[in-house]
Amino acid sequence: MSKSKKEFLWLLYYLLLLIGSIEIYTYLNHLMDEAANNFNTRPVLFYMMMTAFVIGIYLGIPHIWKQFKKEGSWSLNVHKILFVCLPLVILIAGSYGFFLSYTLYDIVRPLTDIFIKEHFEFGLIVTAIFGFNLAKCLYKKTERLGD
């Protein structure tokens, strides 16, 4: 496959991701308005969070595809999970916690109040980043001849 064709396919991949993300975001905002009128926002928040997570995983597909083509056994980057994904989970819990559980929100509120004062979208962005980093934690470990 020629280089220009490969670049065009990657551009098409990211363009479709962008268009799909905008459409999903518009639909979820519509659901959020309906939920606010009906005073039941928990299901909508859950759908918004899961959609952002799936978009993050979708962004990590090229990495997973490259790893899938390699030879070796699958491994998990535990350090990345502990030092990158766990703080992201704390930020996600803080941004959605006040809707889910007051005790959870009281625990993480000092850490997340800086970020989520006025911006609800922060939780969606961090959830997408978490999904992307979780996808990047999987890799194939190649064995060396001397080991």
Buried (B, 14 or more C-beta within 10 A) or exposed (E): EEEEEEEEEEEEBEEEBEEEBEEBBEEBEEBBEEBEEEEEBEEBBEBBBEBBBBBBBBBBBEBBEEBEEEEEEEEEBEEBBEEBBEEBBBBBBBBBBBBEEEEBBEBBBEEBEEBBEEEEEBBBBBBBBBBBBBBBBBBBEEEEEEE
